[in-house]
Amino acid sequence: MQQTRTDLLRKALLALAVVGLVVGLALYFADRNAAADMAWTLGVLPVLAALVVEILRSLWRGEVGLDIVAALSMTAALTFGETLAAAVVAVMYSGGNFLESFAEGRARREMHALLSRVPRTATRHRDGGLEEVPLDDIEPGDLLLIRQGDVVPVDGTVASGTAFVDASALTGESLPAHLSVGAEAMSGSTNAGEPFDLTATRVARESTYAGIVRLVEEAQRSKAPMARLADRWSLGFLAVTVVIAFAAWWFTGDPIRAVAVLVVATPCPLILAVPVALVAGLSRAAHFGVLIKGAGPLETMARIRTLILDKTGTLTDGRPQIVSIDSYDGVSEGDLLRFAAALDQASKHPVAQAIVAAAKTRGLDLPVPSEVFERPGEGVEGMVENRKVLVGGNAFVAGKVAAVSGEGPDLDAGSVLVAVAIDGKMAGHLVMADPLRAGTDAMLAGLRREGVQRILLATGDRIEVAERVTEGLGLDGLRAGLSPDQKVLLVLSERKHGPVMMVGDGVNDAPALAAADVGVAMGARGAAASAEAADVVLLVDRVDELGPGIEIARRSRHIAMESVVVGIGLSVLGMIAAAFGYLTPVQGAVLQEVIDVAVILNALRSLRITPRDAVPEKPVRE
């Protein structure tokens, strides 16, 4: 709400400044000079008042910015009757502020609230029936029904049968976990199997997901604000301006020369060129699927030295895939996959759906199964083309067939073995795993070319799984089995090497994303919490878009710096000319306009940046 009021105020100030300038010019050319002065003054005063308030707030926070130069030039111009020059400065200043807020507001409108993943109610057993209750009404000991697809609302223990939950967003385990009676289920995980009962052990505000939300809030509060590129030049430019203006007045006794110096000195190359270059960079990055939430994150993104990557859903796809097929007794691999996928069409199990997807990708025709019976978390049996088929865990299938041709292949860490039996005989095994994304090594090499000096993996998954997945990638460090707060500590400890970027997609990554100098969320399938906590969101499910995003950030910042150096250099020359009496305040304002146009045209080059490693361009819905 506060941000909305600020945006509205900036729009109103820009409108008043533009109307005042245009109306004043119309009156001036109609030979109504007094009315023109009044119109220009009325257009400047609201901008100047808002500017003074902002300066006082900044000084109270111990910050000194370019706003002081703009305020001095407007005040001096009004004091000595140079109202047209003051009006031009007011339009330039309010326009620069509007451009910056427009870019940041546009990016943040793409995001949802942090708690959008959290259920607002839960289904509770009460007096032999079920009731829907608000989350805050749940007490320890309450018996809850968790339907298929529901997010577990509070921490608890499984109270009936077995549960099959997907906790990848919390723990980094890419494959769903099988929980028996009495096992703990964490809030924020998703029921990927049949409905089960849960005995609540904590209230909502003390549960796992709520703790992660608190970590995010604390990390965001403790994160140092990023200084704007323009403000880093402000003190030096302010000192030069004051010295030249004071010298011009002191040695000539003419205050109008000082006014001319201040008008020429109005830092429009900083106020306008920097936001234009960075806003253009934001737009260009979004075109390649990288949503950057404002100019500040883009600036910091250009200076990244350390990259920390999550594993599941970031380096890996986050969904199980078939990595090998072993068939027995003359059954072809194609037939084995076809029968297994045909039966698995009747199951919502994540592994079953992955098998179906793999069969469809290979163009296999899948018949409709019949007489299907599923044992949640164990397997499925039914008829496919008048043949009895079983698909499930090796123990489940082996217990139902007459002869076992083999116990299946050896498994790497993090892999899952799926057995398939046809007509009472073991027909083969499918090995499922969450493999590394294709092209990851090339992506990491590209990031190093862009100046990233350290690349680390941080995951909540087991160390043996992390080592298998990242073998041969040449990472500078690997941290496994991390909790959300441990990921935050890793981010903070890596800051000694320079600005840190963290990339993740799960709820457990959100605190680290908030704590990092730049947090990057996988937005296509990632959790809303990570997308909200991040500074950058990859709109497409491709981590290799990160390289082009960093390149765009670096080149946009370079163009902004280039515009600043050229613009400020020309402004200093103009100030010297004004100090020697070669420019009046209005002429100084016109000269400043020419400089503005030159640096803005240069800044717009950011719109034409084409990253070296970018995939062919395609429109991204913004």
C-alpha positions in Angstrom: 0.0 0.0 0.0 2.8 2.4 0.9 4.6 1.6 -2.4 1.3 2.3 -4.3 0.9 5.8 -2.6 4.6 6.6 -3.5 4.0 5.6 -7.2 0.8 7.8 -7.3 2.7 10.7 -5.8 5.5 10.5 -8.3 3.0 10.3 -11.2 1.2 13.4 -9.9 4.4 15.4 -9.4 5.5 14.5 -13.0 2.1 15.5 -14.3 2.2 18.9 -12.4 5.7 19.6 -13.6 4.9 18.9 -17.3 1.6 20.8 -17.2 3.4 23.8 -15.5 6.2 23.8 -18.2 3.8 23.5 -21.2 1.3 26.0 -19.9 4.1 28.4 -19.0 5.6 28.1 -22.5 2.2 28.8 -24.1 1.7 31.9 -22.0 5.3 33.1 -22.7 4.8 32.9 -26.5 1.5 34.8 -26.0 3.5 37.6 -24.4 2.1 37.0 -20.9 5.4 36.8 -19.1 4.1 37.3 -15.6 1.5 34.5 -16.0 4.1 32.3 -17.6 6.4 32.8 -14.5 3.5 32.0 -12.3 2.7 28.7 -14.2 6.3 27.6 -14.1 6.6 28.4 -10.4 3.4 26.5 -9.6 4.7 23.5 -11.6 8.0 23.6 -9.7 6.9 24.1 -6.1 5.2 20.7 -5.5 8.2 18.9 -6.9 10.6 21.0 -4.8 8.5 20.5 -1.6 8.4 16.7 -2.1 12.2 16.8 -2.9 13.0 18.7 0.3 11.0 16.2 2.4 12.9 13.3 0.7 16.2 15.0 1.4 15.4 15.5 5.1 14.4 11.8 5.4 17.7 10.8 3.6 19.8 13.0 5.9 18.0 11.5 8.9 19.1 8.1 7.7 22.6 9.3 7.1 22.4 9.2 3.3 23.5 12.0 0.9 22.3 11.8 -2.7 21.9 13.7 -5.9 18.6 15.1 -4.8 20.5 18.0 -3.1 21.9 19.2 -6.4 18.5 19.2 -8.0 17.0 21.0 -5.0 19.7 23.7 -5.0 19.3 24.4 -8.7 15.5 24.7 -8.5 15.7 26.9 -5.4 18.4 29.2 -6.8 16.5 29.5 -10.1 13.2 30.5 -8.4 15.0 32.9 -6.0 16.6 34.8 -8.9 13.6 34.7 -11.2 14.8 32.0 -13.6 11.5 30.2 -13.5 11.8 28.5 -16.9 15.1 26.9 -16.0 13.5 25.8 -12.7 10.6 24.2 -14.6 12.9 22.3 -16.9 14.8 20.9 -13.9 11.6 19.9 -12.2 10.4 18.0 -15.2 13.8 16.2 -15.6 14.0 15.3 -11.9 10.4 14.0 -11.6 10.7 12.1 -14.9 13.8 10.2 -13.7 12.1 9.2 -10.4 9.0 8.1 -12.3 11.0 5.9 -14.7 12.8 4.2 -11.8 9.6 3.4 -9.8 7.8 2.3 -13.0 10.3 -0.4 -13.7 10.4 -1.7 -10.1 6.6 -1.7 -9.8 6.1 -3.5 -13.1 8.4 -6.3 -12.0 6.9 -6.7 -8.6 3.3 -6.9 -10.0 4.4 -10.3 -11.4 4.8 -11.8 -7.9 2.3 -13.3 -5.5 2.2 -13.1 -1.7 4.7 -15.2 0.2 2.0 -17.2 1.9 0.0 -18.1 -1.2 1.2 -21.7 -0.8 0.0 -22.0 2.7 -3.5 -23.5 3.1 -5.9 -21.1 5.0 -8.0 -24.0 6.4 -7.7 -27.6 7.3 -10.1 -30.6 7.5 -10.5 -31.9 11.1 -12.1 -35.0 12.5 -14.7 -34.0 15.1 -17.5 -36.1 16.7 -17.5 -38.7 13.9 -17.6 -36.2 11.1 -15.4 -33.7 9.3 -15.2 -30.0 9.7 -13.3 -27.2 7.9 -11.5 -25.0 10.4 -9.2 -22.0 10.1 -5.5 -22.9 10.3 -5.1 -20.9 13.6 -7.8 -23.1 15.3 -5.7 -26.3 15.0 -4.3 -27.5 18.3 -1.7 -30.3 19.1 -3.5 -33.6 19.2 -6.2 -32.7 16.6 -6.8 -35.4 14.0 -6.7 -33.9 10.4 -7.6 -35.4 7.1 -5.0 -34.8 4.4 -6.6 -35.3 1.0 -4.6 -36.2 -2.2 -2.9 -33.1 -3.5 -3.3 -31.1 -0.2 -0.5 -29.2 1.4 0.2 -30.5 4.9 -1.0 -27.5 7.0 0.9 -28.1 10.3 3.6 -30.4 11.5 2.3 -33.8 12.7 2.6 -37.6 12.6 0.9 -40.0 10.3 -2.1 -41.5 12.1 -3.6 -44.0 9.6 -2.2 -46.4 7.0 0.7 -45.0 5.0 1.4 -41.6 3.5 3.2 -40.7 0.4 4.4 -37.1 0.5 6.4 -34.9 -1.8 8.7 -32.8 0.5 11.0 -31.7 -2.3 10.2 -28.0 -1.8 11.3 -28.4 1.9 14.1 -30.9 1.9 15.5 -31.0 -1.6 14.7 -34.8 -1.9 13.5 -35.0 -5.5 11.5 -38.2 -5.1 8.4 -38.5 -2.8 8.9 -40.2 0.6 6.9 -43.1 1.9 5.8 -42.6 5.5 4.4 -45.2 7.8 2.2 -44.7 10.9 3.9 -42.6 13.5 6.3 -41.0 11.0 6.6 -37.2 11.1 5.2 -35.2 8.2 6.3 -31.5 7.8 4.0 -28.7 7.0 4.5 -27.4 3.5 4.9 -30.9 2.0 2.3 -32.2 -0.4 0.3 -35.4 -0.2 1.2 -37.2 -3.4 -0.7 -40.4 -2.6 -4.0 -41.5 -1.1 -5.7 -39.5 1.7 -4.3 -40.1 5.2 -4.9 -38.9 8.7 -2.5 -36.7 10.5 -2.2 -36.0 14.2 -1.1 -32.4 14.7 2.0 -32.0 16.9 2.4 -28.2 16.6 0.2 -25.2 16.0 0.5 -23.5 12.6 2.7 -20.6 13.8 5.3 -23.0 15.3 5.4 -25.4 12.4 8.1 -25.9 9.8 6.7 -23.7 7.1 6.0 -20.8 9.4 9.6 -21.0 10.7 10.8 -20.7 7.1 8.6 -17.7 6.6 10.1 -16.1 9.7 13.6 -16.8 8.4 12.7 -15.1 5.1 11.4 -12.0 6.9 14.5 -11.8 9.2 16.9 -12.2 6.2 15.1 -9.4 4.3 15.3 -7.1 7.3 19.0 -7.7 7.9 19.9 -7.4 4.2 21.8 -4.1 3.6 20.1 -1.8 1.2 21.8 -1.6 -2.2 23.1 1.9 -3.1 21.9 3.2 -6.4 24.7 3.7 -9.0 23.8 7.3 -9.4 24.1 8.0 -5.6 27.7 6.6 -5.6 28.7 9.6 -7.7 26.7 12.2 -5.8 29.1 13.5 -3.2 31.9 14.2 -5.7 29.6 15.8 -8.2 27.9 17.9 -5.5 31.3 19.1 -4.3 32.4 20.1 -7.8 29.1 21.9 -8.4 29.1 23.9 -5.2 32.8 24.9 -5.7 32.2 26.2 -9.3 28.9 28.0 -8.5 30.4 29.6 -5.4 33.5 30.7 -7.2 31.5 32.1 -10.1 29.5 34.3 -7.7 32.4 35.2 -5.5 34.7 36.4 -8.2 32.1 38.2 -10.4 29.5 39.3 -7.8 26.8 38.0 -10.2 24.4 35.5 -8.6 22.9 34.7 -12.0 26.1 33.0 -13.0 25.8 30.8 -10.0 22.2 30.0 -11.0 23.4 29.1 -14.5 26.1 26.8 -13.1 23.6 25.0 -10.9 21.1 24.6 -13.7 23.8 23.2 -16.0 24.9 21.0 -13.1 21.5 19.5 -12.5 22.6 15.8 -12.7 20.2 14.7 -15.4 22.7 12.3 -16.9 22.6 10.6 -13.6 18.9 11.1 -12.8 17.8 10.0 -16.3 20.5 8.1 -18.1 21.1 5.6 -15.3 17.5 4.6 -14.9 16.9 4.5 -18.6 19.9 2.2 -19.2 18.9 0.0 -16.3 15.2 -0.1 -17.2 16.1 -1.0 -20.7 18.3 -3.8 -19.3 15.3 -5.0 -17.2 13.1 -5.1 -20.2 15.8 -6.9 -22.3 16.4 -9.5 -19.6 12.6 -10.2 -19.3 12.6 -10.8 -23.1 15.0 -13.7 -22.5 12.9 -15.0 -19.6 14.8 -13.3 -16.7 12.5 -11.1 -14.5 14.7 -8.8 -12.4 12.8 -6.9 -9.7 14.3 -3.4 -10.2 17.4 -1.5 -11.0 19.1 -2.2 -7.7 19.2 -6.0 -8.1 20.3 -5.5 -11.7 23.3 -3.4 -10.6 24.3 -5.9 -8.0 23.8 -8.8 -10.4 26.4 -7.2 -12.6 29.0 -7.5 -9.8 28.4 -11.1 -8.6 31.5 -13.0 -7.7 30.1 -16.1 -5.9 27.2 -18.3 -7.1 25.4 -20.8 -4.8 23.1 -23.3 -6.5 20.4 -25.5 -5.1 20.3 -29.1 -6.6 16.7 -30.3 -6.9 14.8 -28.3 -9.6 17.8 -26.1 -10.3 20.8 -28.2 -11.4 18.4 -31.1 -11.8 15.0 -31.1 -13.4 13.3 -31.9 -10.1 11.1 -34.7 -11.6 12.0 -38.4 -11.8 13.1 -39.6 -15.2 13.9 -43.1 -16.6 17.7 -43.4 -16.8 17.8 -47.1 -17.8 15.6 -50.1 -18.7 16.4 -53.7 -18.1 14.1 -56.3 -19.7 14.0 -60.1 -19.2 12.7 -63.2 -21.0 12.5 -61.8 -24.5 10.4 -58.7 -23.6 11.7 -55.7 -25.5 12.5 -52.4 -23.8 9.8 -50.7 -25.8 7.1 -53.3 -24.8 8.2 -53.2 -21.1 7.8 -49.4 -21.0 4.6 -49.5 -23.0 2.8 -52.0 -20.7 4.1 -50.2 -17.5 3.0 -46.8 -18.8 -0.4 -48.0 -20.0 -1.1 -49.3 -16.5 0.4 -46.3 -14.7 -2.1 -44.0 -16.6 -4.5 -45.0 -13.8 -2.2 -43.7 -11.0 -1.4 -40.2 -9.8 1.9 -41.3 -8.2 4.7 -38.9 -9.4 6.8 -41.9 -10.5 3.9 -43.4 -12.4 3.3 -40.1 -14.1 6.9 -39.8 -15.0 6.8 -43.3 -16.7 3.7 -42.2 -18.7 5.4 -39.0 -19.8 8.5 -40.9 -20.9 6.4 -43.3 -23.0 4.5 -40.5 -24.6 7.8 -38.7 -25.4 9.0 -41.8 -27.2 5.7 -41.9 -29.2 4.4 -45.1 -27.7 0.6 -45.8 -28.1 -0.8 -46.5 -24.7 -4.0 -48.6 -24.4 -6.5 -48.0 -21.6 -6.0 -50.3 -18.6 -8.9 -52.1 -16.9 -9.5 -53.9 -13.6 -7.0 -51.6 -11.9 -6.2 -51.9 -8.3 -3.6 -49.6 -6.6 -1.9 -50.1 -3.3 -0.8 -46.5 -2.3 2.9 -46.1 -2.1 3.6 -49.7 -3.3 2.3 -50.4 -6.8 -0.5 -50.9 -9.3 -2.0 -54.0 -10.9 -4.5 -54.4 -13.7 -5.2 -55.7 -17.2 -3.6 -54.2 -20.3 -4.7 -55.8 -23.7 -5.9 -58.9 -21.8 -2.5 -59.3 -20.1 -2.1 -59.0 -16.3 0.5 -56.3 -15.5 2.0 -55.3 -12.2 4.1 -52.1 -11.7 5.6 -50.9 -8.4 8.4 -51.4 -6.0 10.6 -54.5 -6.4 9.5 -56.1 -3.2 5.8 -55.5 -4.0 6.0 -57.0 -7.5 8.4 -59.8 -6.5 6.0 -60.9 -3.8 3.2 -61.4 -6.4 5.0 -63.3 -9.2 5.9 -67.0 -9.5 9.5 -66.6 -10.6 12.0 -63.7 -10.3 14.5 -63.4 -13.1 16.7 -61.0 -11.2 16.8 -58.6 -8.3 17.4 -55.7 -10.7 20.4 -53.6 -11.4 22.6 -51.9 -8.9 21.3 -48.4 -8.0 23.2 -45.2 -7.7 22.4 -42.9 -4.7 19.1 -41.2 -5.2 17.7 -43.6 -7.7 14.5 -45.6 -7.5 13.9 -49.1 -8.9 10.5 -49.8 -10.5 9.7 -53.5 -11.2 7.3 -54.6 -14.0 5.7 -58.1 -14.2 3.6 -59.4 -17.1 1.4 -62.5 -16.8 2.9 -63.5 -13.5 6.5 -63.2 -14.5 9.1 -60.6 -13.8 9.5 -58.7 -17.1 12.1 -56.1 -16.2 13.1 -53.1 -14.2 13.0 -49.3 -14.8 15.6 -47.2 -13.0 14.3 -43.7 -12.2 16.4 -40.8 -11.0 16.5 -37.0 -11.1 19.4 -36.4 -13.5 21.5 -33.4 -14.1 20.0 -30.9 -16.6 21.5 -31.1 -20.0 24.2 -28.5 -20.8 24.9 -27.7 -17.1 28.7 -27.9 -17.6 28.5 -25.4 -20.5 26.2 -23.2 -18.4 28.7 -23.1 -15.5 31.6 -22.4 -17.9 29.6 -19.5 -19.3 29.0 -18.1 -15.8 32.7 -18.2 -15.1 33.4 -16.3 -18.3 31.0 -13.6 -17.0 33.2 -13.1 -13.9 31.7 -15.6 -11.4 34.7 -16.8 -9.5 33.2 -19.3 -7.0 30.4 -21.8 -7.7 29.0 -23.9 -4.9 26.2 -26.4 -4.4 23.9 -26.1 -1.4 21.3 -28.8 -1.0 19.1 -30.4 1.7 19.5 -33.7 -0.1 22.0 -36.5 1.0 25.7 -36.0 0.4 26.0 -39.2 -1.7 23.2 -38.0 -4.0 24.8 -34.6 -4.3 28.2 -36.1 -5.1 26.8 -38.4 -7.8 24.8 -35.6 -9.5 27.7 -33.0 -9.5 30.5 -35.4 -10.4 32.8 -33.8 -13.0 31.3 -30.3 -12.8 34.3 -28.7 -11.2 32.4 -27.0 -8.4 34.4 -25.0 -5.8 32.4 -26.5 -2.9 29.5 -28.8 -2.1 27.3 -28.6 1.0 24.7 -31.3 1.6 22.0 -32.0 4.2 21.5 -28.3 4.9 18.5 -26.9 6.7 17.1 -23.5 5.6 19.0 -21.6 8.4 22.2 -23.4 7.4 21.8 -22.2 3.8 21.5 -18.7 5.1 24.7 -19.1 7.1 26.5 -20.4 4.0 25.3 -17.3 2.0 26.5 -15.0 4.8 29.9 -16.7 5.1 30.5 -16.5 1.4 30.2 -12.7 1.3 33.9 -12.4 2.2 34.6 -13.3 -1.5 32.3 -10.6 -2.9 28.6 -10.2 -3.8 26.7 -13.6 -3.5 24.0 -14.9 -5.8 21.8 -17.8 -4.6 19.6 -19.8 -7.0 16.9 -22.1 -5.8 13.2 -23.1 -6.3 11.9 -24.6 -3.1 10.4 -23.2 0.1 13.5 -24.2 1.9 15.6 -21.9 -0.4 13.5 -18.8 0.4 15.5 -17.6 3.4 18.8 -18.0 1.6 17.4 -16.2 -1.5 16.3 -13.3 0.8 19.7 -13.2 2.5 21.8 -13.2 -0.7 22.9 -10.1 -2.4 20.9 -11.4 -5.4 18.4 -14.2 -4.9 17.3 -16.1 -8.1 14.1 -18.2 -8.1 13.1 -20.8 -10.6 9.7 -19.3 -11.2 8.2 -21.7 -13.8 7.5 -24.5 -11.2 9.1 -23.1 -8.1 7.3 -22.3 -4.8 5.7 -18.9 -4.4 7.7 -18.3 -1.3 11.0 -18.5 -3.2 9.7 -16.3 -6.0 8.6 -13.7 -3.6 11.8 -13.7 -1.5 14.0 -13.5 -4.7 15.3 -10.5 -6.5 15.3 -12.3 -9.8 12.9 -14.9 -11.2 13.6 -17.2 -14.2 10.3 -17.2 -16.0 11.2 -20.3 -18.0 12.3 -23.6 -16.4 15.8 -23.3 -17.6 18.7 -22.4 -15.2 20.9 -21.8 -18.3 19.0 -18.5 -18.8 21.0 -17.3 -15.8 24.1 -16.7 -17.9 22.4 -14.4 -20.4 20.7 -12.6 -17.5 24.1 -11.8 -15.9 25.5 -10.7 -19.2 22.7 -8.3 -19.8 23.1 -6.9 -16.3 26.8 -6.4 -16.8 26.4 -4.7 -20.2 23.5 -2.6 -19.1 25.6 -1.3 -16.1 28.5 -0.6 -18.4 26.3 1.4 -20.7 24.9 3.3 -17.7 28.4 4.1 -16.5 29.4 5.2 -20.0 26.4 7.5 -20.1 27.3 8.9 -16.7 31.0 9.6 -17.6 30.1 11.3 -20.9 27.2 13.2 -19.5 28.9 14.4 -16.4 32.0 15.4 -18.4 29.8 17.5 -20.7 28.0 19.0 -17.7 31.3 20.0 -16.0 32.4 21.8 -19.3 29.0 23.5 -19.4 29.4 24.6 -15.8 32.7 26.1 -16.5 31.3 28.0 -19.5 28.4 29.3 -17.3 30.8 30.4 -14.6 32.6 32.5 -17.2 29.3 34.1 -18.3 29.0 32.3 -21.7 25.7 30.7 -20.7 22.5 32.2 -19.2 20.4 29.9 -16.9 17.9 29.3 -19.7 20.7 28.6 -22.2 22.2 26.3 -19.6 18.8 24.5 -19.3 18.7 24.1 -23.1 22.3 22.8 -23.2 21.5 20.4 -20.4 18.5 19.1 -22.5 20.9 18.5 -25.4 23.2 16.5 -23.1 20.2 14.6 -21.7 19.1 13.6 -25.2 22.6 12.4 -26.1 23.1 10.3 -22.9 19.5 8.9 -23.1 20.0 7.8 -26.7 23.2 6.1 -25.6 21.4 4.5 -22.6 18.8 3.0 -24.9 21.4 0.8 -26.4 20.6 -1.6 -23.5 17.5 -2.5 -25.5 19.6 -4.1 -28.2 21.8 -6.3 -26.0 22.0 -9.9 -27.4 23.7 -12.3 -25.0 26.3 -14.7 -26.5 24.8 -17.8 -25.0 21.1 -17.0 -25.3 18.6 -19.4 -26.8 16.7 -18.0 -29.9 14.5 -15.2 -28.8 10.8 -15.8 -28.2 8.2 -13.5 -26.6 7.8 -13.8 -22.9 4.5 -12.8 -21.4 5.2 -10.0 -19.0 
